[in-house]
Amino acid sequence: MNGHPTREEDFDLYALGALEGDEKAAIGNHVATCSSCAEKLAEARGRLALLALAVPAVTPSPSVTTRLMNQVRSEKQGATRAPAVSPVPDTTGGLFGRWWAAVLVPVGFALALASFVLWTQNRRLDQQLAVLHEDMQREQQQLQSAREVADLINARDTMIVPLAPQPGMPKGSAHVMYNAKMGMLMYEGQLEPNPANKSYQLWIVPTQGNPISAGVFNAASTETDHFLMKLPPGIAPKAFAVTLEPAGGRPAPTGPMVLVGAAS
Amino acid sequence: MRKLGCIRFAAIAQKALRNKQSGAIRGTSLPRTSREPLEQVSSETELRASDAALMARMVQRDEAALEALYDRYAGLLSSVLNRILRDTQAAEEILQDIFYQLWRTASQFDASRGSLPGWLMVIARNRAISRLRHHNPAAGEELFENTLVLLPMSLESAITQKELMGRVKGAMEALPKEQRAAVELAYFEGLTHSEIAERTGDPLGTVKTRLRTALETLKRAMHP
């Protein structure tokens, strides 16, 4: 190929791996020397990578994290591992100058040493067992929570509501992901840090009745805040709002509205 | 939280749980609008750094940064690995291997040369297809090799992921059946034009047209 690929889809087909033979070689050779086409190919790779989002969500087993972190820690320990313990000194020199002492003393010493080693090992194994048990419980909890979040995200009737800042209020933006049937809500947003004696509070404004608190949080500068809430199922929302309340929040909104978004 | 990923989704839940356990966040009791007691899964703020910041911390051997990136993107990668391989054990082996390699080669990452999740997804697909087709998975598989991948948007936000997921799924479902099948054979099985033609029994020219048309349609749908 002397010039640029004539059709934009050529980049997608190349990134996809569908091209063969001369077609493949021509584009491969061209992008190696043409920066603008190399960028188009990079964009095609990005577009195609997004097709991964079309597949059903599969949450990896928590054991993968455990194995990964063990692998990482092993590597780090390997880099700083101390030399092996020195061998036990030879004590057969005969403390009392008698033959039986020459035998019994080292044997006794060896037994004491073996007992100590076994006791230490036993203690370490107990500790490891306790840690593993704790890890297992934590992983089970994590898996359950992860499934709930994945269900929320994948549910077709989950709504996403953008929350817009209000004039004169702290700047920021946020989204709420809410599924009334599941009673699950996830907040994600960025807000200016709240004053020390105040907290932000998220509210569901139902179609009927008073606003319902959906979480109290403190914003950290430049960071995105996230949280997940489980609520009674079936609350039909009219809107979502964030207000600035006294620290710790209030059962009903008392402060100014900082962000608001109508549920559609 | 994606990964939600559902990538980062697991992360969100995990971190929310940690927050709850640490008591760092507090939820407020709801008014008695229901007889059911409210169960608060979590209510504390979760701090989250950008991908680039986490990669920088990984260079300093910060394990928490690796965990954060894993939480953010493992779900996404796991989904595509399982779709391609249809073998949970093999998918998890590759998933672990990719993140371990990310840990070891973090210093080679250059944010100006592309998006981290883009790289991760490209490498995950390549490795899964290599395994599926019994190719040598190690061949040319440096994580930050000279492969530039530009994503049209950041995937750090769970909301963005959710919105995009809906858009991509919708676009795929809207394709005519034959076009969708051609895309799936190419993307998830790594088949070339002629291999697809052989598999489906359709003429090569027809396969080429279908794939090209499908990619055009998907491009328009993902970037309206």
Contacts between the chains, C-beta under 8 A, distances in Angstrom:
chain1	res1	chain2	res2	distance
A	7	B	212	7.7
A	8	B	219	7.8
A	9	B	212	5.0
A	9	B	215	5.0
A	9	B	216	5.8
A	9	B	219	7.8
A	12	B	215	4.4
A	12	B	219	7.0
A	13	B	211	6.7
A	13	B	212	6.8
A	13	B	215	6.8
A	16	B	186	5.1
A	16	B	187	6.4
A	16	B	211	7.8
A	16	B	215	7.4
A	17	B	129	7.8
A	17	B	186	6.8
A	17	B	190	5.7
A	17	B	192	6.7
A	18	B	186	4.8
A	18	B	191	7.6
A	18	B	192	5.5
A	18	B	193	5.2
A	18	B	196	7.5
A	18	B	211	5.8
A	19	B	192	7.0
A	19	B	193	7.1
A	20	B	192	4.7
A	20	B	193	6.3
A	20	B	194	6.2
A	38	B	148	6.5
A	39	B	148	7.2
A	39	B	150	7.2
A	41	B	148	7.4
A	42	B	114	6.4
A	42	B	148	3.7
A	42	B	149	5.7
A	42	B	150	4.4
A	43	B	150	4.9
A	43	B	152	7.4
A	45	B	118	6.8
A	45	B	122	5.8
A	45	B	147	7.1
A	45	B	148	7.4
A	45	B	149	4.5
A	45	B	150	7.4
A	46	B	114	7.9
A	46	B	115	6.7
A	46	B	118	4.9
A	46	B	149	5.3
A	46	B	150	4.6
A	46	B	151	4.2
A	46	B	152	6.1
A	47	B	152	6.8
A	47	B	218	7.5
A	47	B	219	6.2
A	47	B	222	6.3
A	47	B	223	8.0
A	48	B	187	6.9
A	49	B	117	7.7
A	49	B	118	5.1
A	49	B	121	4.0
A	49	B	122	5.5
A	49	B	125	7.5
A	49	B	149	6.5
A	49	B	151	6.7
A	50	B	121	7.9
A	50	B	151	7.2
A	50	B	152	7.6
A	50	B	164	6.6
A	50	B	168	5.6
A	50	B	222	6.3
A	51	B	168	6.4
A	51	B	172	7.3
A	51	B	183	7.4
A	51	B	187	5.4
A	51	B	218	7.5
A	52	B	76	6.3
A	52	B	77	8.0
A	52	B	79	6.7
A	52	B	80	3.9
A	52	B	83	7.9
A	52	B	121	5.1
A	52	B	124	7.7
A	52	B	125	7.0
A	53	B	76	7.3
A	53	B	161	7.2
A	53	B	164	5.7
A	53	B	165	4.5
A	53	B	168	4.5
A	53	B	169	7.3
A	54	B	165	7.6
A	54	B	168	4.6
A	54	B	169	4.9
A	54	B	171	7.8
A	54	B	172	4.5
A	55	B	79	4.9
A	55	B	80	5.8
A	55	B	82	7.8
A	55	B	83	4.0
A	55	B	188	7.9
A	56	B	79	6.7
A	56	B	83	7.3
A	57	B	5	6.5
A	57	B	6	3.7
A	57	B	7	7.8
A	57	B	9	7.4
A	57	B	75	6.3
A	57	B	79	5.2
A	58	B	75	7.5
A	58	B	78	4.9
A	58	B	79	4.7
A	58	B	81	8.0
A	58	B	82	4.3
A	58	B	83	7.8
A	58	B	88	7.9
A	58	B	91	7.6
A	59	B	6	6.6
A	59	B	9	7.5
A	59	B	10	5.3
A	59	B	75	5.7
A	59	B	78	6.7
A	60	B	10	7.5
A	60	B	74	5.2
A	60	B	75	6.9
A	60	B	78	4.1
A	60	B	91	7.8
A	60	B	92	6.0
A	60	B	95	5.8
A	61	B	88	7.6
A	61	B	92	6.3
A	63	B	92	7.9
A	64	B	74	7.2
A	64	B	92	4.9
A	64	B	95	5.8
A	64	B	96	5.3
A	65	B	67	7.1
A	65	B	70	6.2
A	65	B	74	7.7
A	67	B	96	5.7
A	68	B	66	7.7
A	68	B	70	6.7
A	68	B	96	5.0
A	68	B	99	5.4
A	68	B	100	6.1
A	69	B	63	6.5
A	69	B	66	7.7
A	69	B	67	7.0
A	71	B	96	7.3
A	71	B	100	5.5
A	72	B	63	6.0
A	72	B	66	6.5
A	72	B	100	7.0
A	72	B	103	5.6
A	73	B	63	7.4
A	75	B	104	7.8
A	76	B	61	6.7
A	141	B	17	5.8
A	142	B	10	7.0
A	142	B	13	6.6
A	142	B	14	4.5
A	142	B	17	6.3
A	145	B	10	7.8
A	145	B	13	3.1
A	145	B	14	6.4
A	145	B	16	6.7
A	145	B	17	5.3
A	145	B	41	6.5
A	146	B	9	6.2
A	146	B	10	3.4
A	146	B	13	4.6
A	146	B	14	6.6
A	146	B	75	7.7
A	148	B	13	6.4
A	148	B	41	7.2
A	149	B	1	7.4
A	149	B	4	7.0
A	149	B	6	7.3
A	149	B	9	4.0
A	149	B	10	6.9
A	149	B	12	5.4
A	149	B	13	4.4
A	150	B	4	7.7
A	150	B	5	7.9
A	150	B	6	4.4
A	150	B	9	4.9
A	150	B	10	7.2
A	150	B	75	7.2
A	152	B	9	7.8
A	153	B	4	6.4
A	153	B	6	5.5
A	153	B	9	5.4
A	153	B	158	7.1
A	153	B	161	7.6
A	153	B	162	5.1
A	153	B	165	7.5
A	154	B	6	6.9
A	154	B	165	8.0
A	158	B	162	7.6
A	160	B	159	6.1
A	160	B	162	6.3
A	160	B	163	6.5
A	175	B	157	8.0
A	175	B	159	4.2
A	177	B	158	7.3
A	177	B	159	6.5
A	177	B	162	6.4
A	186	B	1	7.9
A	186	B	12	6.9
A	186	B	158	6.9
A	188	B	1	7.3
A	188	B	157	6.3
A	188	B	158	5.7
A	188	B	159	5.4
A	201	B	28	6.8
A	206	B	33	7.7
A	209	B	33	6.1
A	210	B	31	6.2
A	210	B	33	7.7
A	212	B	30	5.2
A	212	B	31	6.3
A	212	B	33	6.0
A	213	B	27	7.6
A	213	B	28	4.4
A	213	B	29	7.4
A	213	B	30	5.3
A	213	B	31	7.6
A	215	B	25	7.9
A	215	B	27	5.4
A	215	B	28	7.4
A	215	B	40	7.9
A	215	B	43	4.5
A	216	B	25	7.7
A	216	B	26	5.6
A	216	B	27	6.3
A	216	B	28	5.1
A	216	B	43	6.4
A	217	B	25	6.3
A	217	B	43	6.8
A	217	B	44	6.7
A	217	B	45	4.6
A	218	B	45	5.7
A	219	B	45	6.8
A	220	B	45	6.3
A	220	B	47	5.6
A	223	B	45	7.8
A	223	B	47	4.6
A	223	B	48	6.1
A	223	B	49	7.5
A	224	B	48	5.0
A	224	B	156	8.0
A	224	B	157	7.2
A	225	B	45	4.4
A	225	B	46	6.5
A	225	B	47	7.9
A	226	B	1	5.1
A	226	B	12	5.6
A	226	B	15	7.4
A	226	B	16	7.2
A	226	B	45	7.7
A	226	B	46	4.5
A	226	B	48	6.8
A	226	B	158	7.2
A	227	B	16	5.9
A	227	B	19	7.5
A	227	B	25	6.5
A	227	B	42	5.3
A	227	B	43	5.4
A	227	B	44	6.4
A	227	B	45	6.9
A	227	B	46	6.7
A	228	B	12	6.1
A	228	B	13	6.4
A	228	B	16	4.7
A	228	B	41	4.8
A	228	B	42	5.2
A	229	B	27	6.9
A	229	B	40	6.4
A	229	B	41	6.4
A	229	B	42	7.4
A	229	B	43	6.5
A	230	B	38	7.0
A	230	B	39	4.7
A	230	B	40	6.6
A	230	B	41	4.9
A	231	B	30	7.2
A	231	B	38	6.2
A	232	B	30	7.9
A	232	B	33	7.0
A	232	B	34	3.8
A	232	B	36	4.8
A	232	B	38	6.6
A	235	B	33	7.5
A	248	B	26	6.7
A	248	B	28	7.5
A	249	B	26	7.5
A	249	B	28	4.0
A	250	B	28	7.3
A	251	B	28	6.8
A	251	B	29	6.8
A	251	B	31	5.9
A	252	B	31	7.1
